[in-house]
Amino acid sequence: VDGSFGLVVALAAKIETPLKASCHTVLLKKPLDIPSTQHSMAPTCHGIQMLSCMPHFGVVQNKWSHLAPCEFLFLVDCSGSMSGLKIQSASEALLLAIKSLPRGCFFNVIAFGSKYRILFQNSMKVSDKLVDKAIQFTNQLQACLGGTELLGPLRWLLKKPPSTGLPRQLFLITDGSVPNISAVLHMVARHKQFTRCHTFALGSEICSELMAGIATETGGRYCVVGEDVRL
């Protein structure tokens, strides 16, 4: 769904208590007309191939400054397979999220592949100076970090306690799979009390066992994003 990343980030900031994940996928053969109402942000959509239907959590404000404070963790795949439009789409979506973070929130960004690069050693409180630093970091993202090794950066993030007791939302963007799926799922399950994980699978060679599993284990959302659809 076009622009799904920003919508899920906004929704995540509004949800502070654990809940069970629920996601239903519907394949569409033709464009879908969605009436625009005060409870709907979606006009007529063209070229949709998949629709993810999730529970209603209330109206999402257009200005994120009205959302509840959270700790936002962004985990972005920068392995070689993310080259081209995938890394471009991931970077653009991450830039939008970073620029829209509400005051009072904490955040951090990790780029990962065979190794990983960390923006901050600990999640930092949103400020103009740190947002500018995050924008510079994001603008330099390239698909140049080798293979896809998720467990290491995920372990590094989750071993740190949540910032000042805020609800913690983790957003994973990747296009591939990992060899140790069971270990990853065990890791996120151990930390689900404090961390909800939302996953965004890019392209056609995704691993639903990994991506849907992470979201389901932690009560997050799982989104599949097509090759030609904006994240």
C-alpha positions in Angstrom: 0.0 0.0 0.0 1.5 3.3 -1.0 2.9 5.2 2.0 2.3 2.3 4.4 5.5 2.9 6.4 4.5 6.4 7.6 1.0 5.2 8.5 2.3 2.3 10.6 4.8 4.5 12.4 2.0 7.0 13.2 -0.3 4.2 14.4 2.5 2.7 16.5 2.9 6.0 18.4 -0.8 5.9 19.4 -0.7 2.4 20.9 1.0 2.1 24.3 -0.4 -1.3 25.5 0.3 -4.8 24.1 -2.2 -6.3 21.8 -2.5 -9.4 19.7 -1.5 -9.1 16.1 -4.1 -9.5 13.4 -3.5 -9.3 9.7 -5.5 -10.5 6.8 -4.3 -10.3 3.2 -6.6 -9.9 0.2 -5.4 -10.1 -3.4 -7.1 -7.6 -5.8 -7.5 -8.0 -9.5 -8.5 -4.4 -10.3 -8.2 -0.9 -8.7 -10.1 -0.4 -5.5 -12.2 2.7 -4.8 -12.1 3.6 -1.1 -14.5 6.4 -0.1 -12.9 9.3 1.6 -14.5 10.1 5.0 -13.5 11.6 8.2 -12.4 8.2 9.3 -10.5 7.4 6.1 -7.3 8.7 4.8 -7.3 6.7 1.6 -8.7 8.1 -1.7 -9.1 6.0 -4.9 -6.1 3.6 -5.2 -4.7 2.4 -8.5 -2.5 -0.6 -9.1 -2.9 -2.2 -5.7 -2.0 -5.8 -5.7 -2.3 -6.6 -2.0 -4.4 -5.1 0.8 -3.5 -5.7 4.4 -6.5 -5.4 6.7 -5.8 -4.7 10.4 -7.8 -3.7 13.5 -9.1 -0.1 13.7 -7.1 1.9 16.2 -8.9 5.3 15.8 -8.2 8.3 13.6 -4.5 8.9 12.8 -3.6 12.6 13.2 -1.9 14.2 10.2 0.5 16.0 12.5 2.6 13.5 14.4 3.2 16.1 17.1 -0.1 15.0 18.6 1.0 11.4 19.0 2.1 9.8 22.3 5.8 9.7 23.1 7.6 6.5 22.2 11.1 5.1 21.6 11.4 4.5 17.8 14.1 2.1 16.6 14.7 1.8 12.8 16.5 -1.2 11.5 17.3 -0.9 7.8 18.7 -3.6 5.5 21.7 -2.3 3.6 22.8 -5.6 2.1 23.7 -5.9 -1.5 20.3 -7.2 -2.5 18.8 -3.9 -1.5 20.5 -2.0 -4.3 18.5 0.3 -6.7 14.9 1.2 -6.0 14.7 -0.8 -2.7 17.4 1.2 -0.8 16.1 4.4 -2.4 12.5 3.7 -1.2 13.8 2.6 2.3 15.9 5.8 2.6 13.0 8.1 1.6 10.6 6.5 4.0 13.1 6.7 6.8 13.8 10.4 6.1 10.1 11.1 6.3 9.7 9.2 9.6 12.8 11.0 11.2 11.6 14.4 10.1 8.2 13.8 11.6 9.2 12.4 15.0 7.3 14.2 17.8 9.2 16.0 20.5 9.6 14.0 23.7 10.4 10.8 21.8 13.6 8.9 21.6 15.0 7.3 18.5 17.9 5.4 16.9 18.8 4.0 13.5 20.8 0.9 12.5 21.9 0.0 9.0 22.7 -3.7 8.8 24.1 -6.4 6.4 27.0 -8.7 7.2 28.0 -6.0 9.7 26.0 -3.1 11.0 26.4 0.7 11.5 24.8 2.5 14.4 23.7 6.1 14.5 23.8 6.5 18.3 25.2 4.2 21.0 21.9 4.7 22.9 18.6 6.0 21.8 18.5 9.8 21.9 15.8 12.3 22.6 14.5 14.1 19.5 16.1 17.5 18.9 16.9 19.6 15.8 20.6 18.8 16.0 20.1 15.1 16.4 17.5 14.9 13.6 19.9 16.7 11.3 22.6 14.1 12.2 20.1 11.3 11.5 19.2 12.8 8.1 22.9 12.9 7.2 23.2 9.3 8.2 20.2 8.3 6.2 21.3 10.2 3.1 24.5 8.1 3.1 22.8 4.7 3.2 23.9 2.4 0.5 23.3 -1.3 -0.3 27.0 -2.1 0.4 27.1 -4.1 3.7 27.3 -7.6 2.2 24.8 -10.3 3.2 21.7 -10.2 5.5 22.7 -10.9 9.1 19.8 -9.7 11.4 20.5 -11.4 14.7 23.6 -9.3 15.7 22.0 -5.8 15.3 18.7 -7.1 16.7 20.5 -8.5 19.8 22.4 -5.2 20.2 19.2 -3.2 20.2 17.1 -5.4 22.4 19.6 -5.8 25.1 19.3 -2.2 25.9 16.4 -1.2 28.3 13.7 1.0 26.9 14.3 4.8 27.3 12.8 6.2 30.4 10.0 3.7 30.4 8.5 4.7 27.1 6.8 2.1 24.9 9.4 0.9 22.3 8.5 0.4 18.7 11.0 -1.3 16.3 10.6 -1.0 12.5 12.5 -3.5 10.4 12.9 -3.0 6.6 14.4 -5.8 4.6 14.0 -7.7 1.3 15.4 -11.0 2.2 15.7 -13.9 4.7 18.3 -15.0 7.3 19.7 -18.5 8.0 18.7 -18.4 11.7 15.0 -17.6 11.6 14.2 -19.6 14.8 16.9 -17.7 16.8 15.6 -14.4 15.6 12.0 -15.3 16.5 13.2 -16.5 19.9 15.0 -13.3 20.5 12.1 -11.0 19.8 9.7 -13.2 21.8 12.0 -12.8 24.8 11.6 -9.0 24.6 8.0 -8.6 23.5 7.0 -7.2 26.9 8.8 -4.0 26.1 9.3 -4.0 22.3 6.7 -4.2 19.6 8.2 -5.0 16.1 6.8 -3.9 12.8 8.1 -5.5 9.6 8.2 -4.3 6.0 9.1 -6.8 3.4 10.3 -5.4 0.1 10.1 -7.1 -3.3 9.1 -10.6 -4.3 11.8 -12.7 -2.6 10.6 -12.1 0.9 10.5 -14.6 3.8 7.0 -14.5 5.3 8.0 -17.0 8.0 10.6 -14.4 9.3 8.7 -11.2 8.7 5.2 -12.3 9.7 6.7 -14.3 12.6 8.5 -11.3 14.1 5.4 -9.1 13.9 3.1 -11.9 15.3 5.4 -12.7 18.2 5.5 -9.1 19.4 2.0 -7.8 18.4 3.3 -5.7 15.6 2.3 -5.2 11.9 3.6 -7.0 8.9 3.5 -5.2 5.5 4.4 -6.5 2.1 5.6 -3.8 -0.3 5.8 -4.5 -4.0 8.7 -3.6 -6.2 7.0 -0.5 -7.7 5.1 0.7 -4.6 6.3 3.5 -2.3 7.2 2.4 1.2 
